[in-house]
Amino acid sequence: MNQQQLEKMRDRDGFIAALDQSGGSTPKALGLYGVGEDAWSGDEEMYSIVHAMRTRIVTSRSFGGDRILGAILFENTMDREVEGRPSAHYLWEEKNVVPFLKVDKGLAPEENGAQLMKPIPELDSLLARAKENGVFGTKMRSVIKLANPAGVKAVVDQQFEIGRRILDAGLVPIIEPEVDIHSPEKAQTEALLKEALLARLDAQESERKVMFKLTLPERDNFYAECVDHPNVLRVVALSGGYSREEANARMTRNRGVIASFSRALTEGLTAQQTDEEFDAMLDASIASIFAASRT
C-alpha cells in the first residue's frame, strides 16, 4: 500500500470525486452533460465520449490534489489513458489525487427491501490489475430501501465479505450501503444500518481499515461513531439524488464526513461550454464541496 496515499486519505482536508458512472448510468450522465444518445452507436463510442468528459474534468486547472483527495474510476476509465498516461497514474503523478476503482457489477433485484450487488466473478483478477495500475482502493455499491433487518444484514454481510477479499489484495475498500433518500423509512433504516456496521467493525482486526460511503443521514452526526472508529479510515457521503446545495448543507452538519459526489460534482457542466466557462463552473463546484467537507 502506498504510504503517501494512505496519509493523504487519512489526514488531509478535501473530498473524493466520483467519476465512476458505468454502463447503466452513463447515458443519463452524458444527457446532463448535454450529449444525447444520438451522439453514439454502441457501448464503445459511448465510453469514448464519457472518457472525453472525464478527461476534460481531471485535466482542468480547477481539478487538483489541493482540494480533491481521491477520484473513483470505472474499470473502462482505468484501462484508458489521460494525456498519454494510464488514468490512475495520471491522477496520482500529475494531480496528486488518490485513485480508486469501482468494482461492483451493478445491483441484483430487490429482496427484503434491499438490493445486493450482483456477483463479481472476476474480482480477484480485477483487484490484481487495479494494484498493478497504482490504484489505492475500491468502491462497491448496494442499496437499502426499507427498514427490513434481514435486508440490511444481507447488504452489510456481503459488503464486508467482499471487503475482506479487497483488503487481502492490499487495497482499501470503500463500503457503500446506500440508503435510498426516498425511503419512507429512511431514519429507521439508518438506525439498523449503523448497528450492523458497528458490529462488523468491532469484530474486525484493527490494522484492517475500511472506508464507508454513506447516504447523508436524517439526524445530524448520526454516524459519528463510525467516523471515530479506529477501524475506519474515512467516512464519505454520497449525494444520492440531493442537489449539490442540499447535499453540501447536510454535510456541513455532519462532523468529520467528507463528500464523494458524482452528479452533484458535475452539476452545471456541459459539453457546449467554452474551456473558460467549464473551468469556472467546475472551480465553483469544487470550492463549495471542499468547504462543506471541512466541517
N, C-alpha and C positions, 0 to 999 in steps of 0.2 A: 504494500500500500504506500502511496506517495505521501510522505510525512508533511510536505508543504501544503498539499491539498487538504489533508486532514486538519491541519492547524487553521487554514483559512476557513473551512466549513465550520469549525468549532468556535472560533474566536472573533471573526470579523463581522462588521455590520454589512448588511446587504440582503439580497434576495435571490431566488432561483428563477430563471426564465424557463418556462415550459414550452419548448419548441418541438413537441413530440406528437402532433396530430398524425394519426395513422390512416389506413385505408378508409375507414368508416367516417371519420371526422374531417378528412382533408377537403372534400368538396365544399362543406359548409365554411371552413376557414378561408378557402380561396374566394368563396362568394362574398364574405365580409371584406375581403381584401380588394374586391372589385373585379374579380376574374370569374366569369360564368363558366358553366360546364361545357359550353360550346367551344371553349378555348383548347380543349384537348380531346383526343380519341385514344382511349386505353390508359391503363394504370401508369405505364412508363412515362408517357407525356405528362400526366397529372403530377407524378412525383418530381419530374424535372422542373415543372412550374413552381411547385411548392418549395423545392430546394432553392430556386432562384429567390423566392420570397424570404426564406430563412437566411440565405447568404446576404441579402440586402440588409437584414436586421443585424446580423452579427458583425458585418464589416462596417456598419455605420460608426461614425466617430462618437456617437452617443452611447454605444454599447461597449462596456469595458469592466474590468475587474475592480475598479474603484467603487462601483455601486452594485455590481452583479457578482454574486458568489459562484453560482453554477448555472449550467444550462442542461436541460433534459432533451436528448435527441431520440428520434425514431431510428430504428435499425437501418432503414434506407438512407437516412441522413448520415449516420456513422460511416456507411460504406461509400459515401461520396466525398468530394474534396471541396474546400473553400480556398480560393486563391492558390491552387496548386498543392495544397497540403490536406491530408486526411482531416475531416471535420473536427474530431476530438482533439487532435494535435494542434490545429489552428486555434481552437478555443483557449487551450491552456498556454501554449507557447507565445501566441500573438496577443491575446486578450486577457490572460491571467484569470480565466473563467474555468471553473472545475467542471469537467464533462460527466454527465450521467446518461444512462441508456434506458429507455422504456423497453421492458422485456415481456410484458404480457401480450397475449394474442386476442384480447377482447373479452367480452362478458358472455357467460352462459345464461340460459333462460332463468327468469326469476323463480326462486323456490324459497318458501318460508320468509317472504318479504325481503329477499336479498338476491343479488347476482354475484355468484362466484366468478373467478377467472376461468376461461376455457383452458384446457390442457396446454402445456408448453412443451411439446415433445422434444425439441432440440435445445432445451435450456442450457445444458452443460456445455455444448459446443458454442452457443451464443455467448455465454459468460467467458469462455476462453478467448473468443475473438475480441470481446469487449476489453478484456485485460490486455491483450496484445495491442489494441488501439489506444491505450492510455486512459481508458475510462476509469473513473473513481468509484462510481456506484450505479445503482439501478433503480428503476421505479416500476411499480405494478399496481394496477387499479382494480378494486372491487367496488360494488355499490350496495348500500343498505337503504331500504325504502320504508321499512316498518320496524316497530319495536318488538320484534319476534326474537326471543332468546336463542332459539335454535339457529335462526338465520345469522344472527350476529356472531354466535360462536363458530359457525362454519366458516364465515369470512375470516375471522381472526386466526383460526387454526390454520387455514390454508395459507394466509399471508405469512405467518411465522414459519411454517414448514418450508415454503419456498425461500423465505428469507434466510433460513438456516443453510440452504444449499448455496445461496449467494455469498453468505459470509465464508463458507468453506472454500469458495473460489477466490477469496481475497478481495471481495468487493463489499461496499456498504449498501444495504438495501434501504430504499425509501418505501416503507409500508404504507399503502394508501387505501384504507377502508372508507371510501367516501360516503357520507350521509347525504342523501338527496335533499336539496334545500326546499323542495316542495313537499316533503313528507308531512303528513298530517300528525305524525308522532315524533317530530324531529328531536325535541328535548328529551323525551323518554328513550329514544334510540341512542342518543349521545350518552345518556347515563349507562345504558347497557354496554355500549362500546368501550367507554372509559374503564369500566370494571374489568372487562375482558382483556383489554390492552395491558392494564397494570398487572393482572395476574400472570400474563405471559412474560412481561418484563421482569417481574420478581423471580421467575424461575430460570432466567437466562444468566449465563456467566457474565461477569462484569466487564470482561475485556471484549465481549462481542456486542458492539454498539450498533444500534439501528437508528434510522430516521423515520419520522412519521409525517405523512401528508394528510391533513385532516380538514374537513369542512369547518368553516368558521362557526363557532357554537352559538346557541341561543343565550347562554349565560356567560357573561364576560369572565375570562380567566378560568374557564371550566377545565381546561387541560393543563393547568399549572403543575399538577403532579407529574404529568408526562414531560413537560419542559424541564423540570428539576430532577428527573430520574437519572441516576448515574449510568444507566444502560442506554440512554437516548443521546445521540449526538446533536440532533436539532429537530425541532418541530416546525414544519412549514404548513402553510394554509393554501388550499385551493380556492379559486374564486367561485367555482361551482354554478355559474349562471348569474351570480350577482354582478351588477355593473362595477366598473373599476371604482367609482366613487363610493358605492355601498361597501364593497369588499375592503377598501382602504379604511373606511370609517370603522368597520368592525375590527379590523386588525389593530388599529391604534388602541383599542380597548382590551387587547389580549397581550399581556406582557410576555416578552420572550419568543413570541411566534413571528416568523417571517413569511413573506409571500413566496408562493410558487405558482404564479399565474400564467395562463396561456391566453385565452381570449381577452381577459382584462388587460394583459400587457399590450396586445396588438390592436386594441380598440382604437379606431380612428385612422389606422394606417391603410393606404390604398396604393394599388399599382399605378394609379394615374397621377400621384403626387410627384412633384419635382424632388430631386435629392435634398434640396434645402428644406422643403416642406416636410418631407418624410423624416429627416433627421430632427427637425424641430418638434414634430409630434411625438416621435419616439423618446426624445430627451425629456419632454414634459411628463410622459407616461412613466418613464424610469424614475424620474425625480420624485413623483408622487408616491410610487410604490416603495421606493427606498426610504422615504421619510416615514411612511406608515409602518415599515418593518423595523424601525429603530426604537420602538417603544418596549 
